[in-house]
Amino acid sequence: MSLELKQFFRLGLILGACSMCFASAAQAQLIGRDNVVVIQNARILVGDGSVIENGNLEIRDGVITQLSGADIAAASAASVIDGTGKTLIPALIDGHSHLGYQGRNSWGSDNYSYENLVDNLEQYAFYGFSAVFSAGSDAPNIVDAVEAARNNGEFTGAQLLYAAGMAPPGQGPNDLFLGHALAVEQRAGETILYGLENPEQAREQVEIAAYKGIRFIKIWVDDRGGSQLKLSSDIYRAVIEEANLRNLKVFVHQQFAADMTDLIAAGVHGFLHGRIGADLGEDIARAAAAAEAFIVPNWGLGELRREAVGEDEFLNQIFNDSATANLLAGSGNRQSQVIHNSVIENELSTSFQILLNAGVDIVLGTDAGAVPDHHFGYTGHRELEIYVRLGMTPMQAIIAATSNAARHLGLENRGRLQVGMSADLILLSANPLDEIRNTRTIERVILNGVEVDRESLRRKWN
């Protein structure tokens, strides 16, 4: 698609959006935390697999206070939303990303700042995400300042969880990313990558992370094709044992499916790269299920780099033309129509089904931000499409992105639409159980009872 044609489609989107705004100005007021809100007659996907076909939901002070298939009195509500023909789902959660490095027009350590992290979290919110886990590449003081501002209501964005990254000294992330993470570490003057040399020192590093209030450890067990050292079993076992003593969770980037057996036996809590395929069979699946270790398939990181994603209006609606010029067909190896290898597809779907049949918890994760132009929020919706293409039902995909992700990240008040839970939800104009791509049909996003001003964000970014 040419830039001229892309601009034409964008103009049509803007004019259409404006006409809808004028037509519905009376009901376009944003929902605030102090509003009492009732959403009536919507299909409600709770997030645990259950559905209320014609349900009603009440929000007070940022919390879901009523949920029913029967009518809810709306007389005291400041906002009443007619959900007829629409679907409510919990806001989504991304269980694997790397925030701060991807900016609006570039990628790298120079972007890592308070302001860019806020922008990243607003982008997640725009796409309907209530929380995101950033996996081992963050400067804690900057992240903590951003989270404090979000909690104070200074901006509306996804909650940011992060991990202490641990690997052999000066290693861990891929060779490109590693240099940028080390540059942020030096500029911020605080530890991001904890170097592990032996089991005793590994225990000390976990103790330091726990003392700082960090709740998660991310370990890399990967030699990066021979360019780095691979974290040894005795060291990662020490990390996991010490973390368990301190009630910290350990998530792992592993090199091969074969690495998973010993990591599961050691007590790792989850895998941020599934390595799903011919090597991941029933033995590993049964062991992961028995240990209640989750798996993030993480397919989109490789797959979407071959696609002309800049032609997708769901992405380019929030970027100007210069930011997406290298994402169009003909740029690098990007294609408008990507043909999938049938042999590989069969291997992936067979292994995926083995995991599902064994009862392994699948968690949505994208690795967004780890490489240039793998964009926050957008990639989460695309990952769900891949899950369904390779064998999940739409309901299973939604569970992976909501209650499964919330449970494994310790977000006890998120991931389900139930009384007492945080009011984090998406109102969709179409049913994702009919077609998973309907998660794109976002009409409203509400986080902690506050509506995300998606139109203002769109205008700011364009």
C-alpha positions in Angstrom: 0.0 0.0 0.0 1.5 3.4 -1.0 1.8 6.2 1.5 -0.7 8.2 -0.5 -3.3 5.4 -0.3 -2.6 4.9 3.3 -3.2 8.7 4.0 -6.5 8.4 2.1 -7.6 5.6 4.3 -6.5 7.4 7.4 -8.4 10.5 6.4 -11.5 8.4 5.9 -11.1 6.9 9.4 -10.7 10.4 10.9 -13.7 11.9 9.1 -15.8 8.8 10.0 -14.8 9.1 13.6 -15.6 12.8 13.7 -19.0 12.2 12.2 -19.8 9.6 14.8 -18.6 12.1 17.5 -21.0 14.8 16.3 -23.8 12.3 16.1 -23.4 11.0 19.6 -22.0 14.0 21.4 -24.5 13.7 24.2 -23.2 10.3 25.2 -19.5 10.9 24.5 -18.7 12.0 28.0 -15.8 10.1 29.5 -16.4 8.0 32.5 -14.5 9.0 35.6 -13.7 7.1 38.8 -16.3 9.0 40.8 -19.1 8.1 38.4 -21.5 5.3 39.1 -21.8 3.4 35.8 -24.3 0.8 34.7 -23.7 -1.2 31.5 -27.0 -2.9 30.5 -27.9 -5.8 28.2 -24.4 -6.7 27.1 -22.9 -10.2 26.5 -20.4 -10.5 29.4 -17.4 -12.8 29.0 -16.3 -13.1 32.7 -12.7 -14.2 31.9 -12.9 -17.7 33.5 -14.8 -19.3 30.6 -18.3 -18.4 31.7 -20.7 -16.2 29.8 -23.7 -14.1 30.8 -25.5 -13.7 27.5 -27.6 -10.7 28.5 -26.0 -9.2 31.5 -25.7 -6.0 33.5 -22.7 -4.6 35.3 -22.4 -1.8 37.8 -19.2 0.1 38.6 -18.6 2.3 41.8 -15.4 3.8 42.9 -13.4 1.9 40.3 -14.8 -1.5 41.4 -17.4 -3.9 40.0 -20.2 -3.7 42.5 -23.0 -5.6 40.8 -23.0 -8.3 38.0 -26.2 -10.0 37.0 -28.3 -11.5 34.3 -31.2 -9.6 35.8 -31.9 -5.8 35.7 -29.8 -3.6 37.8 -31.3 -0.3 39.1 -29.8 2.5 37.1 -31.6 5.5 38.7 -28.5 6.6 40.7 -26.0 6.0 37.9 -24.3 9.0 36.4 -23.7 7.0 33.2 -25.9 4.3 31.7 -24.4 2.5 28.7 -26.6 0.5 26.4 -24.7 -2.7 25.7 -27.3 -4.3 23.4 -25.6 -6.4 20.8 -22.2 -5.6 22.3 -19.7 -7.7 24.3 -17.9 -6.9 27.5 -14.6 -8.7 28.3 -11.9 -8.1 31.0 -9.1 -5.8 30.0 -6.2 -7.8 28.6 -2.8 -8.4 30.2 0.5 -8.8 28.4 2.7 -11.3 30.3 6.0 -10.6 28.5 7.3 -7.3 27.1 10.2 -4.9 27.4 9.1 -1.3 27.9 10.9 1.9 27.4 13.1 1.2 24.4 10.4 1.6 21.7 9.5 5.2 21.0 7.1 6.8 18.6 9.6 6.9 15.8 12.7 4.9 16.9 14.0 2.1 19.1 16.9 2.0 21.5 18.3 3.1 24.9 18.0 6.8 24.1 14.2 6.4 24.3 14.3 5.0 27.9 12.8 7.7 30.1 9.9 8.5 32.4 8.0 10.2 29.5 8.4 7.3 27.1 7.3 4.7 29.6 4.2 6.7 30.2 3.6 6.8 26.5 4.1 3.0 26.2 1.6 2.4 29.0 -0.9 4.8 27.4 -0.5 2.8 24.2 -1.3 -0.4 26.0 -4.4 1.2 27.5 -5.5 2.4 24.1 -5.5 -1.2 23.0 -7.4 -2.4 26.1 -4.7 -3.6 28.4 -4.9 -3.1 32.1 -1.4 -4.5 33.0 1.9 -5.5 31.4 4.9 -7.4 32.7 8.3 -6.0 31.5 10.8 -8.8 31.6 14.2 -7.9 33.1 15.3 -4.8 31.3 14.0 -1.9 33.4 15.5 0.8 35.6 13.6 0.4 38.9 13.6 4.0 40.2 12.2 5.3 36.8 9.6 2.5 36.7 8.6 3.1 40.3 8.1 6.8 39.6 5.9 6.1 36.6 3.8 3.6 38.7 3.4 6.2 41.5 2.2 8.7 38.9 -0.3 6.2 37.5 -1.6 5.3 40.9 -2.0 9.0 41.7 -4.2 9.4 38.6 -1.7 11.6 36.7 -2.3 9.5 33.6 -4.4 6.6 32.6 -2.4 3.6 31.5 -1.7 0.0 32.1 -0.1 -1.1 35.3 3.6 -1.8 34.9 5.1 -4.9 36.6 8.8 -5.6 36.2 11.5 -8.1 37.0 15.2 -8.2 38.0 17.0 -9.7 35.1 19.6 -12.3 36.0 22.2 -14.0 33.8 26.0 -14.5 33.6 27.8 -11.2 34.2 27.1 -8.7 31.4 24.8 -11.0 29.5 21.2 -12.1 29.1 19.3 -10.2 26.4 20.0 -10.7 22.7 23.2 -9.2 21.5 21.5 -6.1 20.0 19.3 -5.5 23.0 22.1 -6.2 25.5 24.1 -3.1 24.6 21.0 -0.9 25.0 20.1 -2.4 28.4 23.6 -1.9 29.7 23.5 1.7 28.4 20.3 2.4 30.3 21.8 0.8 33.4 24.9 3.1 33.2 22.9 6.2 32.5 20.3 5.5 35.3 23.0 4.5 37.8 21.1 1.5 39.0 21.3 -2.3 38.5 19.1 -3.7 35.7 21.1 -6.9 34.8 22.3 -8.9 37.9 25.4 -10.9 36.9 25.5 -14.4 38.4 28.9 -16.1 38.8 28.2 -18.9 41.3 25.3 -20.3 43.4 26.3 -18.4 46.6 26.5 -15.1 44.8 23.2 -15.9 42.9 21.4 -16.2 46.3 22.8 -12.9 47.4 21.6 -11.2 44.2 18.1 -12.6 44.8 18.2 -11.3 48.3 19.2 -7.8 47.0 16.3 -7.8 44.5 13.9 -8.8 47.3 15.2 -6.1 49.6 14.5 -3.6 46.8 10.9 -4.8 46.7 11.1 -6.5 43.3 8.6 -9.3 43.1 9.8 -11.1 40.0 13.1 -12.6 38.7 13.7 -13.1 35.0 16.6 -15.5 34.2 18.1 -16.1 30.8 19.2 -19.7 30.0 20.5 -19.2 26.5 24.0 -19.0 25.0 22.7 -16.9 22.1 24.1 -19.2 19.4 27.5 -19.4 21.1 28.0 -15.6 21.6 27.2 -15.7 25.4 27.6 -18.1 28.3 24.6 -20.2 29.2 23.4 -20.0 32.8 24.3 -23.3 34.5 21.9 -25.5 36.3 23.5 -25.1 39.7 23.2 -21.3 39.5 19.6 -21.1 38.3 18.6 -23.7 40.9 20.1 -21.5 43.6 18.1 -18.5 42.1 14.9 -20.4 42.1 15.3 -21.9 45.6 16.2 -18.5 47.2 13.3 -16.8 45.3 10.9 -19.3 46.6 12.1 -18.7 50.1 11.4 -15.0 49.6 8.0 -15.5 47.8 9.4 -14.2 44.5 8.4 -15.7 41.2 11.0 -16.8 38.7 10.2 -16.6 35.0 12.7 -17.9 32.4 13.8 -17.3 28.8 15.1 -20.7 27.8 17.0 -21.7 24.7 15.4 -25.0 23.7 12.4 -27.1 24.8 14.9 -29.6 26.2 16.0 -27.0 28.8 12.5 -27.0 30.2 12.6 -30.4 32.0 15.3 -29.5 34.5 13.9 -25.9 34.9 10.5 -27.4 35.8 12.1 -29.8 38.3 13.9 -26.8 39.8 10.7 -25.0 40.5 10.5 -22.3 37.8 7.1 -20.6 37.7 6.8 -20.0 34.0 8.3 -19.8 30.6 8.4 -16.6 28.6 9.2 -18.4 25.3 7.3 -21.6 24.7 9.7 -23.2 22.2 6.6 -25.0 21.1 7.1 -27.5 18.3 8.3 -31.0 17.6 10.6 -31.1 20.6 7.9 -30.1 23.1 5.9 -33.2 23.6 3.7 -35.0 26.2 6.4 -35.5 28.8 7.2 -31.8 29.1 3.6 -30.9 28.9 2.6 -33.2 31.8 5.5 -32.0 33.9 4.6 -28.3 33.3 0.9 -28.9 34.2 1.8 -30.8 37.3 4.1 -28.0 38.4 1.5 -25.4 37.5 4.1 -23.6 35.4 2.7 -21.4 32.7 3.9 -21.1 29.1 3.9 -18.0 26.8 4.0 -19.2 23.2 5.5 -16.0 21.9 5.0 -16.6 18.2 4.3 -13.1 17.0 7.8 -11.9 17.6 9.1 -13.8 14.6 5.9 -13.9 12.6 4.9 -10.3 12.5 8.3 -9.2 11.3 7.5 -10.7 8.0 4.2 -9.0 7.6 3.4 -5.5 6.2 1.8 -4.5 9.5 2.0 -0.9 8.5 -1.0 -1.6 6.2 -3.1 -2.6 9.1 -5.3 0.3 10.2 -5.5 -1.2 13.6 -1.8 -0.3 14.1 -1.3 2.7 11.9 -4.2 4.6 13.3 -1.9 5.7 16.1 1.3 6.4 14.2 2.1 9.0 11.6 3.2 8.0 8.1 6.9 8.4 8.8 6.8 6.0 11.7 5.2 3.2 9.7 6.9 3.7 6.3 9.3 0.8 7.0 6.4 -1.5 7.9 4.8 -1.5 4.5 5.1 -4.2 1.8 8.4 -4.1 0.1 10.3 -2.8 3.1 12.9 -5.4 4.0 11.2 -8.8 3.8 7.7 -7.6 4.7 4.8 -8.9 2.6 1.1 -8.1 2.4 0.2 -11.8 2.3 2.4 -14.2 4.3 2.3 -17.8 3.3 2.8 -20.2 6.3 4.8 -23.4 5.9 2.3 -26.2 6.3 4.8 -28.6 7.8 5.8 -26.1 10.5 2.2 -25.1 11.1 1.3 -28.7 11.7 4.2 -29.2 14.2 3.2 -26.1 16.1 -0.5 -26.9 16.3 0.2 -30.5 17.3 2.5 -29.4 20.1 0.1 -26.7 21.1 -2.7 -29.1 21.4 -0.6 -31.4 23.6 -0.1 -28.5 26.0 -3.8 -27.7 26.0 -4.8 -31.3 26.5 -2.4 -31.6 29.4 -4.0 -28.6 31.1 -1.0 -26.3 30.9 -1.8 -22.7 31.6 -1.2 -20.6 28.4 -0.5 -16.9 29.1 -0.6 -14.1 26.6 2.9 -12.6 26.0 4.3 -10.7 23.1 7.9 -9.7 23.8 6.8 -6.3 22.5 9.6 -3.7 22.7 12.4 -6.3 22.5 13.1 -5.5 18.9 12.2 -2.4 16.8 8.7 -2.0 15.6 7.1 -4.8 17.6 4.5 -2.5 19.0 2.8 -2.5 22.4 -0.9 -3.5 22.6 -1.3 -4.2 18.9 0.9 -7.3 19.1 -1.2 -8.7 21.9 -4.3 -8.8 19.7 -2.3 -10.3 16.9 -0.9 -13.0 19.2 -4.4 -14.0 20.1 -5.2 -14.5 16.4 -2.2 -16.8 16.1 -3.3 -18.8 19.1 -6.7 -19.4 17.5 -5.2 -20.2 14.1 -3.0 -22.9 15.8 -5.7 -24.6 17.7 -7.1 -22.6 20.6 -10.8 -21.7 20.8 -11.5 -18.0 21.1 -12.6 -18.5 24.7 -9.3 -20.2 25.5 -7.4 -17.3 24.0 -9.3 -14.7 26.0 -8.7 -16.7 29.2 -4.9 -16.7 28.4 -5.0 -13.0 28.1 -7.1 -12.3 31.2 -7.5 -14.6 34.2 -4.5 -16.9 33.4 -2.2 -13.9 33.0 -3.6 -12.2 36.1 -3.2 -15.3 38.3 0.4 -15.9 37.4 1.4 -12.3 37.8 -0.3 -12.1 41.2 -2.9 -9.6 40.0 -5.7 -10.9 42.3 -8.1 -8.1 41.5 -7.8 -8.3 37.7 -8.5 -10.6 34.8 -12.2 -11.4 35.6 -15.4 -9.4 35.5 -16.7 -10.3 39.0 -18.1 -8.4 42.0 -15.2 -6.9 44.0 -12.7 -6.9 41.1 -11.2 -3.8 39.6 -13.3 -2.3 36.9 -10.9 -3.1 34.0 -12.9 -3.9 30.9 -13.4 -3.5 27.2 -16.7 -2.9 25.5 -16.6 -4.5 22.0 -19.1 -3.9 19.2 -18.7 -7.5 18.0 -18.4 -10.9 19.7 -14.8 -12.3 19.9 -16.3 -15.8 20.4 -17.5 -15.6 16.8 -14.2 -14.4 15.5 -11.1 -13.6 17.6 -10.3 -10.6 15.5 -13.4 -8.9 17.0 -11.2 -8.0 20.0 -10.2 -5.1 17.7 -13.8 -3.7 17.7 -13.1 -1.6 20.8 -15.7 1.0 21.7 -14.6 1.8 25.2 -11.8 0.9 27.5 -12.3 1.4 31.3 -9.3 0.9 33.7 -9.9 1.0 37.4 -13.2 2.7 36.7 -11.7 5.4 34.5 -12.4 5.6 30.8 -9.4 5.8 28.5 -9.7 8.8 26.2 -8.8 6.9 23.1 -9.7 9.8 20.7 -7.4 12.2 22.5 -4.6 9.7 22.5 -5.1 9.1 18.8 -5.0 12.8 18.1 -1.8 13.3 20.2 0.0 10.5 18.4 -0.9 11.7 14.9 
